[in-house]
Amino acid sequence: MSDGGSLHVEVTTIEQLTPLIKHFTLRPVDRAPLPAFSGGSHVVVVMRGAHRVYRNPYSLLSPPFDRSAYQIAVRRMEDSRGGSHFMHDQVFVGSRLEIAHPVNLFPLDKIARKHVLIAGGIGITPFLAQLEDLHDGVIPYELHYAVRSPAHAAFADRLRALAADSVKFYHDSEAQEIDYDGLLSGQPLGTHVYVCGPAGMINRVIATARRWGWPDSHVHWEKFSAPPVGDAFEVFLARAKIGLRVLPDQSLLEAIEAAGVEVPYLCRGGVCGFCRTTVLEADGELLHHDHYLSDADKARGKSIMPCVSRAICKSLVLDL
Ligand code: FES
């Protein structure tokens, strides 16, 4: 099943849930129990295309107590750099995939008095596993799920079966909107809010929570988005003594990995801080797209998060 860092799984079912979302069941090739995980965890799926290797994070949405298989859902992204199209067009029942061990960067707070969960579209996925943990009803919770239309409401039946009284659906097609002020202004002390969805929704929840005096420690968000594209640029890895070119639709991390140099990572989304890399020389502009480095760190220009950040430099030298 595992070669130390990877798990080898086979796709055993694929279901087209909505016009854009496919649901995959992944069983370990050797049928041994998979590593345990908690609600909110994700795995990074390695996709080996003809010319490129993609590594995309996907939330685990299966019940955490089920170690016989993992489930993920993949939305076909219109502006995909290749990963979501690979999953939709080149992965079939019987395909074998390599995935990293689960990591949880979006856990439920253990001492919260109440949980308010807000999902937009494919952002529902981490909450599906969390609902299994909340199912015992000890801690009160409510889930607000916004989608384009009923046809785009992936997992609606499962949500109704799991938490009918605690789930509210909002359909853009019927001009239904989440009342963020109403939702976040009247919650009991000790409530935590969690949001996963498009950037606009995440920013709105964060801004509304701040306006109503929520401590930042009670506001949790998860954003899986593809690394930004940009102009190609050159980079030199000082210790490996390798010069390489980062293509417009390739992340700096992907380019480094393609050159055979390993960089630690967890989220591949500019959040966890694991890929932080020292910049030895940069005679231009570093384009920081992460949510990890402080503004002061970014201004100093001595570190970069290669999973999402790029550069416009004549010469960029990294301590790798
Ligand atoms: S891998 Fe998490 S910040 Fe880069």
py3Dmol code that shows the C-alpha trace and the ligand (Angstrom):
import py3Dmol

protein = """\
ATOM      1  CA  MET A   1       0.000   0.000   0.000  1.00  0.00           C
ATOM      2  CA  SER A   2       2.673   2.485   0.968  1.00  0.00           C
ATOM      3  CA  ASP A   3       6.276   3.080  -0.054  1.00  0.00           C
ATOM      4  CA  GLY A   4       6.853   5.323   2.920  1.00  0.00           C
ATOM      5  CA  GLY A   5       5.479   8.552   1.549  1.00  0.00           C
ATOM      6  CA  SER A   6       2.783   7.382  -0.831  1.00  0.00           C
ATOM      7  CA  LEU A   7      -0.312   5.216  -0.783  1.00  0.00           C
ATOM      8  CA  HIS A   8      -1.190   3.192  -3.856  1.00  0.00           C
ATOM      9  CA  VAL A   9      -4.907   3.050  -4.568  1.00  0.00           C
ATOM     10  CA  GLU A  10      -7.227   1.787  -7.257  1.00  0.00           C
ATOM     11  CA  VAL A  11     -10.301   3.638  -8.469  1.00  0.00           C
ATOM     12  CA  THR A  12     -13.251   1.338  -7.798  1.00  0.00           C
ATOM     13  CA  THR A  13     -16.226   3.611  -8.581  1.00  0.00           C
ATOM     14  CA  ILE A  14     -16.732   6.885 -10.422  1.00  0.00           C
ATOM     15  CA  GLU A  15     -20.027   8.722 -10.282  1.00  0.00           C
ATOM     16  CA  GLN A  16     -20.958  11.862 -12.207  1.00  0.00           C
ATOM     17  CA  LEU A  17     -22.710  13.825  -9.466  1.00  0.00           C
ATOM     18  CA  THR A  18     -23.434  17.105 -11.222  1.00  0.00           C
ATOM     19  CA  PRO A  19     -22.587  18.450 -14.692  1.00  0.00           C
ATOM     20  CA  LEU A  20     -19.142  19.428 -13.336  1.00  0.00           C
ATOM     21  CA  ILE A  21     -18.368  17.140 -10.401  1.00  0.00           C
ATOM     22  CA  LYS A  22     -17.228  13.510 -10.361  1.00  0.00           C
ATOM     23  CA  HIS A  23     -17.076  11.396  -7.216  1.00  0.00           C
ATOM     24  CA  PHE A  24     -14.252   8.812  -6.950  1.00  0.00           C
ATOM     25  CA  THR A  25     -13.849   5.886  -4.563  1.00  0.00           C
ATOM     26  CA  LEU A  26     -10.208   4.886  -3.987  1.00  0.00           C
ATOM     27  CA  ARG A  27      -9.344   1.509  -2.447  1.00  0.00           C
ATOM     28  CA  PRO A  28      -5.851   0.462  -1.409  1.00  0.00           C
ATOM     29  CA  VAL A  29      -4.310  -1.826  -3.998  1.00  0.00           C
ATOM     30  CA  ASP A  30      -3.347  -4.352  -1.310  1.00  0.00           C
ATOM     31  CA  ARG A  31      -6.722  -3.957   0.500  1.00  0.00           C
ATOM     32  CA  ALA A  32      -4.930  -3.227   3.822  1.00  0.00           C
ATOM     33  CA  PRO A  33      -6.607  -0.558   6.023  1.00  0.00           C
ATOM     34  CA  LEU A  34      -5.851   2.982   4.941  1.00  0.00           C
ATOM     35  CA  PRO A  35      -4.422   5.484   7.460  1.00  0.00           C
ATOM     36  CA  ALA A  36      -6.976   7.018   9.811  1.00  0.00           C
ATOM     37  CA  PHE A  37      -7.990  10.626   9.236  1.00  0.00           C
ATOM     38  CA  SER A  38     -10.278  13.225  10.773  1.00  0.00           C
ATOM     39  CA  GLY A  39     -12.939  15.391   9.129  1.00  0.00           C
ATOM     40  CA  GLY A  40     -11.386  18.244   7.140  1.00  0.00           C
ATOM     41  CA  SER A  41      -8.364  16.212   5.952  1.00  0.00           C
ATOM     42  CA  HIS A  42      -7.129  16.218   2.389  1.00  0.00           C
ATOM     43  CA  VAL A  43      -4.879  14.019   0.295  1.00  0.00           C
ATOM     44  CA  VAL A  44      -2.621  15.092  -2.557  1.00  0.00           C
ATOM     45  CA  VAL A  45      -3.279  12.991  -5.657  1.00  0.00           C
ATOM     46  CA  VAL A  46      -0.347  12.459  -8.008  1.00  0.00           C
ATOM     47  CA  MET A  47      -1.423  12.505 -11.664  1.00  0.00           C
ATOM     48  CA  ARG A  48       1.185  11.430 -14.167  1.00  0.00           C
ATOM     49  CA  GLY A  49       0.237  12.884 -17.527  1.00  0.00           C
ATOM     50  CA  ALA A  50       2.117  12.311 -20.769  1.00  0.00           C
ATOM     51  CA  HIS A  51       4.299  15.394 -20.345  1.00  0.00           C
ATOM     52  CA  ARG A  52       3.636  16.683 -16.842  1.00  0.00           C
ATOM     53  CA  VAL A  53       3.039  15.463 -13.325  1.00  0.00           C
ATOM     54  CA  TYR A  54       0.224  17.181 -11.446  1.00  0.00           C
ATOM     55  CA  ARG A  55      -0.211  17.010  -7.696  1.00  0.00           C
ATOM     56  CA  ASN A  56      -3.585  18.335  -6.570  1.00  0.00           C
ATOM     57  CA  PRO A  57      -5.047  18.342  -3.063  1.00  0.00           C
ATOM     58  CA  TYR A  58      -8.592  16.989  -2.601  1.00  0.00           C
ATOM     59  CA  SER A  59     -10.613  16.800   0.615  1.00  0.00           C
ATOM     60  CA  LEU A  60     -11.511  13.376   1.921  1.00  0.00           C
ATOM     61  CA  LEU A  61     -15.283  13.143   2.098  1.00  0.00           C
ATOM     62  CA  SER A  62     -15.726   9.551   3.184  1.00  0.00           C
ATOM     63  CA  PRO A  63     -16.731   8.738   6.774  1.00  0.00           C
ATOM     64  CA  PRO A  64     -13.510   8.912   8.841  1.00  0.00           C
ATOM     65  CA  PHE A  65     -14.307   5.559  10.465  1.00  0.00           C
ATOM     66  CA  ASP A  66     -14.192   3.799   7.077  1.00  0.00           C
ATOM     67  CA  ARG A  67     -10.583   2.797   6.447  1.00  0.00           C
ATOM     68  CA  SER A  68     -11.400   0.441   3.592  1.00  0.00           C
ATOM     69  CA  ALA A  69     -11.592   3.270   1.038  1.00  0.00           C
ATOM     70  CA  TYR A  70     -11.243   7.013   0.621  1.00  0.00           C
ATOM     71  CA  GLN A  71     -13.680   9.142  -1.337  1.00  0.00           C
ATOM     72  CA  ILE A  72     -12.885  12.397  -3.112  1.00  0.00           C
ATOM     73  CA  ALA A  73     -14.823  14.639  -5.484  1.00  0.00           C
ATOM     74  CA  VAL A  74     -13.268  16.599  -8.330  1.00  0.00           C
ATOM     75  CA  ARG A  75     -14.815  19.598 -10.040  1.00  0.00           C
ATOM     76  CA  ARG A  76     -13.852  20.099 -13.665  1.00  0.00           C
ATOM     77  CA  MET A  77     -12.278  23.552 -13.654  1.00  0.00           C
ATOM     78  CA  GLU A  78     -12.859  25.627 -16.776  1.00  0.00           C
ATOM     79  CA  ASP A  79      -9.406  27.189 -16.400  1.00  0.00           C
ATOM     80  CA  SER A  80      -7.749  23.915 -15.392  1.00  0.00           C
ATOM     81  CA  ARG A  81      -3.981  23.692 -15.835  1.00  0.00           C
ATOM     82  CA  GLY A  82      -4.532  19.990 -16.411  1.00  0.00           C
ATOM     83  CA  GLY A  83      -5.172  18.300 -13.048  1.00  0.00           C
ATOM     84  CA  SER A  84      -8.963  18.335 -12.941  1.00  0.00           C
ATOM     85  CA  HIS A  85      -9.183  17.492 -16.634  1.00  0.00           C
ATOM     86  CA  PHE A  86      -6.838  14.568 -16.024  1.00  0.00           C
ATOM     87  CA  MET A  87      -9.096  13.245 -13.259  1.00  0.00           C
ATOM     88  CA  HIS A  88     -12.207  13.684 -15.409  1.00  0.00           C
ATOM     89  CA  ASP A  89     -10.870  12.417 -18.743  1.00  0.00           C
ATOM     90  CA  GLN A  90      -8.011  10.022 -18.033  1.00  0.00           C
ATOM     91  CA  VAL A  91      -8.988   8.249 -14.818  1.00  0.00           C
ATOM     92  CA  PHE A  92     -11.330   5.279 -15.075  1.00  0.00           C
ATOM     93  CA  VAL A  93     -12.592   2.466 -12.862  1.00  0.00           C
ATOM     94  CA  GLY A  94      -9.537   0.234 -12.441  1.00  0.00           C
ATOM     95  CA  SER A  95      -7.019   3.105 -12.807  1.00  0.00           C
ATOM     96  CA  ARG A  96      -4.258   3.128 -10.209  1.00  0.00           C
ATOM     97  CA  LEU A  97      -3.202   6.339  -8.504  1.00  0.00           C
ATOM     98  CA  GLU A  98      -0.602   7.404  -6.011  1.00  0.00           C
ATOM     99  CA  ILE A  99      -1.753   9.609  -3.139  1.00  0.00           C
ATOM    100  CA  ALA A 100       0.012  11.190  -0.172  1.00  0.00           C
ATOM    101  CA  HIS A 101      -0.986  10.435   3.413  1.00  0.00           C
ATOM    102  CA  PRO A 102      -3.968  12.462   4.702  1.00  0.00           C
ATOM    103  CA  VAL A 103      -3.237  15.795   6.334  1.00  0.00           C
ATOM    104  CA  ASN A 104      -5.727  17.934   8.219  1.00  0.00           C
ATOM    105  CA  LEU A 105      -5.287  21.703   7.876  1.00  0.00           C
ATOM    106  CA  PHE A 106      -9.007  22.373   8.411  1.00  0.00           C
ATOM    107  CA  PRO A 107     -10.032  20.532  11.588  1.00  0.00           C
ATOM    108  CA  LEU A 108     -13.065  21.281  13.731  1.00  0.00           C
ATOM    109  CA  ASP A 109     -12.061  23.142  16.879  1.00  0.00           C
ATOM    110  CA  LYS A 110     -12.165  20.711  19.798  1.00  0.00           C
ATOM    111  CA  ILE A 111     -13.472  23.152  22.390  1.00  0.00           C
ATOM    112  CA  ALA A 112     -15.969  25.069  20.249  1.00  0.00           C
ATOM    113  CA  ARG A 113     -19.425  25.457  21.789  1.00  0.00           C
ATOM    114  CA  LYS A 114     -21.048  25.522  18.343  1.00  0.00           C
ATOM    115  CA  HIS A 115     -19.920  25.131  14.704  1.00  0.00           C
ATOM    116  CA  VAL A 116     -21.220  27.216  11.797  1.00  0.00           C
ATOM    117  CA  LEU A 117     -20.173  25.633   8.486  1.00  0.00           C
ATOM    118  CA  ILE A 118     -20.430  27.585   5.221  1.00  0.00           C
ATOM    119  CA  ALA A 119     -19.824  25.875   1.868  1.00  0.00           C
ATOM    120  CA  GLY A 120     -19.856  27.116  -1.702  1.00  0.00           C
ATOM    121  CA  GLY A 121     -20.059  24.554  -4.530  1.00  0.00           C
ATOM    122  CA  ILE A 122     -17.278  21.947  -4.370  1.00  0.00           C
ATOM    123  CA  GLY A 123     -16.349  23.489  -1.006  1.00  0.00           C
ATOM    124  CA  ILE A 124     -18.894  21.147   0.550  1.00  0.00           C
ATOM    125  CA  THR A 125     -16.396  18.255   0.463  1.00  0.00           C
ATOM    126  CA  PRO A 126     -14.465  18.756   3.749  1.00  0.00           C
ATOM    127  CA  PHE A 127     -17.728  19.234   5.615  1.00  0.00           C
ATOM    128  CA  LEU A 128     -19.077  15.825   4.555  1.00  0.00           C
ATOM    129  CA  ALA A 129     -16.503  14.011   6.661  1.00  0.00           C
ATOM    130  CA  GLN A 130     -16.878  16.545   9.481  1.00  0.00           C
ATOM    131  CA  LEU A 131     -20.634  15.944   9.580  1.00  0.00           C
ATOM    132  CA  GLU A 132     -19.913  12.294  10.335  1.00  0.00           C
ATOM    133  CA  ASP A 133     -17.995  13.510  13.410  1.00  0.00           C
ATOM    134  CA  LEU A 134     -20.798  15.909  14.380  1.00  0.00           C
ATOM    135  CA  HIS A 135     -23.524  13.376  13.814  1.00  0.00           C
ATOM    136  CA  ASP A 136     -23.771  12.447  17.502  1.00  0.00           C
ATOM    137  CA  GLY A 137     -25.351  15.861  18.136  1.00  0.00           C
ATOM    138  CA  VAL A 138     -23.278  16.664  21.247  1.00  0.00           C
ATOM    139  CA  ILE A 139     -22.055  19.989  19.802  1.00  0.00           C
ATOM    140  CA  PRO A 140     -24.686  22.032  17.954  1.00  0.00           C
ATOM    141  CA  TYR A 141     -23.909  22.985  14.363  1.00  0.00           C
ATOM    142  CA  GLU A 142     -25.482  24.398  11.249  1.00  0.00           C
ATOM    143  CA  LEU A 143     -24.407  24.043   7.628  1.00  0.00           C
ATOM    144  CA  HIS A 144     -25.132  26.638   4.942  1.00  0.00           C
ATOM    145  CA  TYR A 145     -24.537  25.344   1.406  1.00  0.00           C
ATOM    146  CA  ALA A 146     -24.665  27.697  -1.585  1.00  0.00           C
ATOM    147  CA  VAL A 147     -24.724  26.352  -5.155  1.00  0.00           C
ATOM    148  CA  ARG A 148     -25.593  27.566  -8.637  1.00  0.00           C
ATOM    149  CA  SER A 149     -28.855  25.596  -8.880  1.00  0.00           C
ATOM    150  CA  PRO A 150     -30.373  22.387  -7.450  1.00  0.00           C
ATOM    151  CA  ALA A 151     -28.690  20.429 -10.280  1.00  0.00           C
ATOM    152  CA  HIS A 152     -25.291  21.574  -8.967  1.00  0.00           C
ATOM    153  CA  ALA A 153     -25.962  20.603  -5.344  1.00  0.00           C
ATOM    154  CA  ALA A 154     -23.580  17.652  -5.070  1.00  0.00           C
ATOM    155  CA  PHE A 155     -24.306  15.282  -2.170  1.00  0.00           C
ATOM    156  CA  ALA A 156     -27.698  16.900  -1.430  1.00  0.00           C
ATOM    157  CA  ASP A 157     -29.275  13.521  -0.619  1.00  0.00           C
ATOM    158  CA  ARG A 158     -26.398  12.521   1.632  1.00  0.00           C
ATOM    159  CA  LEU A 159     -26.611  15.843   3.468  1.00  0.00           C
ATOM    160  CA  ARG A 160     -30.346  15.505   3.977  1.00  0.00           C
ATOM    161  CA  ALA A 161     -29.849  11.977   5.310  1.00  0.00           C
ATOM    162  CA  LEU A 162     -27.015  13.032   7.616  1.00  0.00           C
ATOM    163  CA  ALA A 163     -28.231  16.360   8.900  1.00  0.00           C
ATOM    164  CA  ALA A 164     -31.610  17.340   7.459  1.00  0.00           C
ATOM    165  CA  ASP A 165     -32.491  19.711  10.298  1.00  0.00           C
ATOM    166  CA  SER A 166     -29.128  21.443  10.323  1.00  0.00           C
ATOM    167  CA  VAL A 167     -28.544  22.035   6.594  1.00  0.00           C
ATOM    168  CA  LYS A 168     -29.824  24.970   4.603  1.00  0.00           C
ATOM    169  CA  PHE A 169     -29.423  25.144   0.815  1.00  0.00           C
ATOM    170  CA  TYR A 170     -29.095  28.379  -1.181  1.00  0.00           C
ATOM    171  CA  HIS A 171     -29.577  28.357  -4.974  1.00  0.00           C
ATOM    172  CA  ASP A 172     -28.241  31.238  -7.082  1.00  0.00           C
ATOM    173  CA  SER A 173     -30.806  30.310  -9.733  1.00  0.00           C
ATOM    174  CA  GLU A 174     -33.550  31.246  -7.271  1.00  0.00           C
ATOM    175  CA  ALA A 175     -31.735  34.383  -6.041  1.00  0.00           C
ATOM    176  CA  GLN A 176     -31.211  32.837  -2.615  1.00  0.00           C
ATOM    177  CA  GLU A 177     -28.230  34.322  -0.775  1.00  0.00           C
ATOM    178  CA  ILE A 178     -26.604  33.632   2.548  1.00  0.00           C
ATOM    179  CA  ASP A 179     -27.303  36.503   4.955  1.00  0.00           C
ATOM    180  CA  TYR A 180     -23.761  36.741   6.327  1.00  0.00           C
ATOM    181  CA  ASP A 181     -24.518  39.576   8.714  1.00  0.00           C
ATOM    182  CA  GLY A 182     -27.578  37.819  10.106  1.00  0.00           C
ATOM    183  CA  LEU A 183     -25.665  34.575  10.398  1.00  0.00           C
ATOM    184  CA  LEU A 184     -22.585  35.923  12.129  1.00  0.00           C
ATOM    185  CA  SER A 185     -24.117  38.611  14.317  1.00  0.00           C
ATOM    186  CA  GLY A 186     -26.194  36.434  16.583  1.00  0.00           C
ATOM    187  CA  GLN A 187     -24.146  33.356  17.421  1.00  0.00           C
ATOM    188  CA  PRO A 188     -23.512  32.285  21.020  1.00  0.00           C
ATOM    189  CA  LEU A 189     -20.117  32.921  22.606  1.00  0.00           C
ATOM    190  CA  GLY A 190     -17.655  30.138  21.795  1.00  0.00           C
ATOM    191  CA  THR A 191     -19.013  29.551  18.268  1.00  0.00           C
ATOM    192  CA  HIS A 192     -16.483  28.815  15.502  1.00  0.00           C
ATOM    193  CA  VAL A 193     -17.192  29.484  11.831  1.00  0.00           C
ATOM    194  CA  TYR A 194     -15.657  27.471   8.955  1.00  0.00           C
ATOM    195  CA  VAL A 195     -15.839  28.393   5.289  1.00  0.00           C
ATOM    196  CA  CYS A 196     -14.754  26.523   2.173  1.00  0.00           C
ATOM    197  CA  GLY A 197     -15.661  27.793  -1.273  1.00  0.00           C
ATOM    198  CA  PRO A 198     -14.756  30.470  -3.806  1.00  0.00           C
ATOM    199  CA  ALA A 199     -12.377  33.251  -2.767  1.00  0.00           C
ATOM    200  CA  GLY A 200     -15.192  35.820  -2.760  1.00  0.00           C
ATOM    201  CA  MET A 201     -17.184  33.793  -0.250  1.00  0.00           C
ATOM    202  CA  ILE A 202     -14.165  33.221   1.994  1.00  0.00           C
ATOM    203  CA  ASN A 203     -13.237  36.913   1.958  1.00  0.00           C
ATOM    204  CA  ARG A 204     -16.831  37.892   2.729  1.00  0.00           C
ATOM    205  CA  VAL A 205     -17.050  35.562   5.719  1.00  0.00           C
ATOM    206  CA  ILE A 206     -13.702  36.773   7.090  1.00  0.00           C
ATOM    207  CA  ALA A 207     -14.649  40.441   6.638  1.00  0.00           C
ATOM    208  CA  THR A 208     -18.124  39.987   8.142  1.00  0.00           C
ATOM    209  CA  ALA A 209     -16.781  38.044  11.115  1.00  0.00           C
ATOM    210  CA  ARG A 210     -14.205  40.785  11.794  1.00  0.00           C
ATOM    211  CA  ARG A 211     -16.885  43.456  11.545  1.00  0.00           C
ATOM    212  CA  TRP A 212     -18.931  41.663  14.194  1.00  0.00           C
ATOM    213  CA  GLY A 213     -15.941  41.261  16.488  1.00  0.00           C
ATOM    214  CA  TRP A 214     -15.184  37.573  16.018  1.00  0.00           C
ATOM    215  CA  PRO A 215     -11.630  36.690  17.133  1.00  0.00           C
ATOM    216  CA  ASP A 216      -9.559  35.469  14.163  1.00  0.00           C
ATOM    217  CA  SER A 217      -8.939  32.235  16.087  1.00  0.00           C
ATOM    218  CA  HIS A 218     -12.658  31.392  15.716  1.00  0.00           C
ATOM    219  CA  VAL A 219     -12.726  31.884  11.935  1.00  0.00           C
ATOM    220  CA  HIS A 220     -11.423  29.002   9.813  1.00  0.00           C
ATOM    221  CA  TRP A 221     -11.212  28.788   6.065  1.00  0.00           C
ATOM    222  CA  GLU A 222      -9.896  26.435   3.431  1.00  0.00           C
ATOM    223  CA  LYS A 223      -9.189  27.344  -0.136  1.00  0.00           C
ATOM    224  CA  PHE A 224      -7.967  24.905  -2.722  1.00  0.00           C
ATOM    225  CA  SER A 225      -7.204  26.788  -5.864  1.00  0.00           C
ATOM    226  CA  ALA A 226      -4.830  26.121  -8.681  1.00  0.00           C
ATOM    227  CA  PRO A 227      -1.520  27.982  -8.487  1.00  0.00           C
ATOM    228  CA  PRO A 228      -1.738  31.248 -10.418  1.00  0.00           C
ATOM    229  CA  VAL A 229      -0.388  31.266 -13.961  1.00  0.00           C
ATOM    230  CA  GLY A 230       1.987  34.002 -15.180  1.00  0.00           C
ATOM    231  CA  ASP A 231       4.931  34.711 -17.421  1.00  0.00           C
ATOM    232  CA  ALA A 232       7.671  32.099 -17.684  1.00  0.00           C
ATOM    233  CA  PHE A 233      10.773  32.816 -15.604  1.00  0.00           C
ATOM    234  CA  GLU A 234      14.198  31.320 -14.917  1.00  0.00           C
ATOM    235  CA  VAL A 235      15.455  30.086 -11.560  1.00  0.00           C
ATOM    236  CA  PHE A 236      18.745  28.629 -10.350  1.00  0.00           C
ATOM    237  CA  LEU A 237      18.846  26.064  -7.519  1.00  0.00           C
ATOM    238  CA  ALA A 238      22.139  26.829  -5.779  1.00  0.00           C
ATOM    239  CA  ARG A 239      22.781  23.568  -3.918  1.00  0.00           C
ATOM    240  CA  ALA A 240      21.573  21.284  -6.713  1.00  0.00           C
ATOM    241  CA  LYS A 241      23.387  23.503  -9.242  1.00  0.00           C
ATOM    242  CA  ILE A 242      20.433  23.283 -11.608  1.00  0.00           C
ATOM    243  CA  GLY A 243      19.015  26.061 -13.722  1.00  0.00           C
ATOM    244  CA  LEU A 244      15.425  25.687 -14.841  1.00  0.00           C
ATOM    245  CA  ARG A 245      12.586  27.492 -16.543  1.00  0.00           C
ATOM    246  CA  VAL A 246       9.148  27.768 -14.935  1.00  0.00           C
ATOM    247  CA  LEU A 247       6.490  27.623 -17.652  1.00  0.00           C
ATOM    248  CA  PRO A 248       3.515  30.015 -17.651  1.00  0.00           C
ATOM    249  CA  ASP A 249       1.020  27.376 -16.465  1.00  0.00           C
ATOM    250  CA  GLN A 250       3.432  25.577 -14.141  1.00  0.00           C
ATOM    251  CA  SER A 251       4.082  26.412 -10.487  1.00  0.00           C
ATOM    252  CA  LEU A 252       7.609  27.023  -9.268  1.00  0.00           C
ATOM    253  CA  LEU A 253       7.207  23.958  -7.036  1.00  0.00           C
ATOM    254  CA  GLU A 254       6.182  21.778  -9.998  1.00  0.00           C
ATOM    255  CA  ALA A 255       9.174  22.981 -11.998  1.00  0.00           C
ATOM    256  CA  ILE A 256      11.536  22.193  -9.098  1.00  0.00           C
ATOM    257  CA  GLU A 257       9.998  18.738  -8.675  1.00  0.00           C
ATOM    258  CA  ALA A 258      10.241  18.074 -12.402  1.00  0.00           C
ATOM    259  CA  ALA A 259      13.977  18.740 -12.090  1.00  0.00           C
ATOM    260  CA  GLY A 260      14.170  15.967  -9.482  1.00  0.00           C
ATOM    261  CA  VAL A 261      14.608  18.189  -6.422  1.00  0.00           C
ATOM    262  CA  GLU A 262      12.260  17.537  -3.508  1.00  0.00           C
ATOM    263  CA  VAL A 263      10.655  20.311  -1.478  1.00  0.00           C
ATOM    264  CA  PRO A 264       8.461  19.442   1.523  1.00  0.00           C
ATOM    265  CA  TYR A 265       4.783  20.341   1.128  1.00  0.00           C
ATOM    266  CA  LEU A 266       1.386  19.744   2.691  1.00  0.00           C
ATOM    267  CA  CYS A 267      -1.220  22.023   1.165  1.00  0.00           C
ATOM    268  CA  ARG A 268       0.249  23.112  -2.201  1.00  0.00           C
ATOM    269  CA  GLY A 269      -1.986  26.148  -1.741  1.00  0.00           C
ATOM    270  CA  GLY A 270       0.153  28.735   0.041  1.00  0.00           C
ATOM    271  CA  VAL A 271      -1.259  28.109   3.497  1.00  0.00           C
ATOM    272  CA  CYS A 272       0.706  25.547   5.504  1.00  0.00           C
ATOM    273  CA  GLY A 273       4.198  27.035   5.272  1.00  0.00           C
ATOM    274  CA  PHE A 274       5.934  23.708   4.611  1.00  0.00           C
ATOM    275  CA  CYS A 275       7.419  24.661   1.263  1.00  0.00           C
ATOM    276  CA  ARG A 276       9.008  27.899   2.533  1.00  0.00           C
ATOM    277  CA  THR A 277      12.249  28.350   0.601  1.00  0.00           C
ATOM    278  CA  THR A 278      15.082  30.818   1.143  1.00  0.00           C
ATOM    279  CA  VAL A 279      15.747  33.279  -1.657  1.00  0.00           C
ATOM    280  CA  LEU A 280      19.495  33.867  -2.055  1.00  0.00           C
ATOM    281  CA  GLU A 281      19.261  36.385  -4.850  1.00  0.00           C
ATOM    282  CA  ALA A 282      16.435  38.095  -6.726  1.00  0.00           C
ATOM    283  CA  ASP A 283      17.032  41.043  -9.007  1.00  0.00           C
ATOM    284  CA  GLY A 284      13.395  41.745  -9.706  1.00  0.00           C
ATOM    285  CA  GLU A 285       9.982  41.243  -8.199  1.00  0.00           C
ATOM    286  CA  LEU A 286       8.774  38.241  -6.205  1.00  0.00           C
ATOM    287  CA  LEU A 287       5.055  37.681  -6.797  1.00  0.00           C
ATOM    288  CA  HIS A 288       3.873  36.365  -3.435  1.00  0.00           C
ATOM    289  CA  HIS A 289       0.494  34.630  -3.735  1.00  0.00           C
ATOM    290  CA  ASP A 290       0.565  32.790  -0.403  1.00  0.00           C
ATOM    291  CA  HIS A 291      -1.372  33.367   2.809  1.00  0.00           C
ATOM    292  CA  TYR A 292       1.508  32.271   5.030  1.00  0.00           C
ATOM    293  CA  LEU A 293       4.293  34.867   4.938  1.00  0.00           C
ATOM    294  CA  SER A 294       3.683  38.118   6.793  1.00  0.00           C
ATOM    295  CA  ASP A 295       3.653  41.389   4.889  1.00  0.00           C
ATOM    296  CA  ALA A 296       7.042  42.160   6.465  1.00  0.00           C
ATOM    297  CA  ASP A 297       8.446  38.801   5.275  1.00  0.00           C
ATOM    298  CA  LYS A 298       7.148  39.485   1.782  1.00  0.00           C
ATOM    299  CA  ALA A 299       8.687  42.951   1.768  1.00  0.00           C
ATOM    300  CA  ARG A 300      12.063  41.546   2.903  1.00  0.00           C
ATOM    301  CA  GLY A 301      12.065  39.181  -0.086  1.00  0.00           C
ATOM    302  CA  LYS A 302      14.192  36.540   1.616  1.00  0.00           C
ATOM    303  CA  SER A 303      11.594  33.732   1.413  1.00  0.00           C
ATOM    304  CA  ILE A 304       9.182  32.399  -1.167  1.00  0.00           C
ATOM    305  CA  MET A 305       6.431  29.759  -1.102  1.00  0.00           C
ATOM    306  CA  PRO A 306       7.052  27.961  -4.419  1.00  0.00           C
ATOM    307  CA  CYS A 307       3.701  26.134  -4.412  1.00  0.00           C
ATOM    308  CA  VAL A 308       1.884  29.329  -5.426  1.00  0.00           C
ATOM    309  CA  SER A 309       4.346  32.202  -5.805  1.00  0.00           C
ATOM    310  CA  ARG A 310       6.192  33.299  -8.897  1.00  0.00           C
ATOM    311  CA  ALA A 311       8.728  35.935  -9.878  1.00  0.00           C
ATOM    312  CA  ILE A 312       9.533  38.515 -12.504  1.00  0.00           C
ATOM    313  CA  CYS A 313      13.310  38.468 -12.207  1.00  0.00           C
ATOM    314  CA  LYS A 314      16.328  38.412 -14.462  1.00  0.00           C
ATOM    315  CA  SER A 315      18.048  36.241 -11.893  1.00  0.00           C
ATOM    316  CA  LEU A 316      16.392  34.264  -9.106  1.00  0.00           C
ATOM    317  CA  VAL A 317      18.556  31.979  -6.964  1.00  0.00           C
ATOM    318  CA  LEU A 318      17.038  29.671  -4.355  1.00  0.00           C
ATOM    319  CA  ASP A 319      18.689  27.806  -1.503  1.00  0.00           C
ATOM    320  CA  LEU A 320      17.800  24.359  -2.811  1.00  0.00           C
TER     321      LEU A 320
END
"""
ligand_1 = """\
4
FES
S 2.887 23.553 0.432
Fe 1.756 24.634 1.910
S 2.445 26.681 1.669
Fe 3.395 25.620 0.039
"""
view = py3Dmol.view(width=600, height=400)
view.addModel(protein, "pdb")
view.setStyle({"model": 0}, {"cartoon": {"style": "trace"}})
view.addModel(ligand_1, "xyz")
view.setStyle({"model": 1}, {"stick": {}})
view.zoomTo()
view.show()
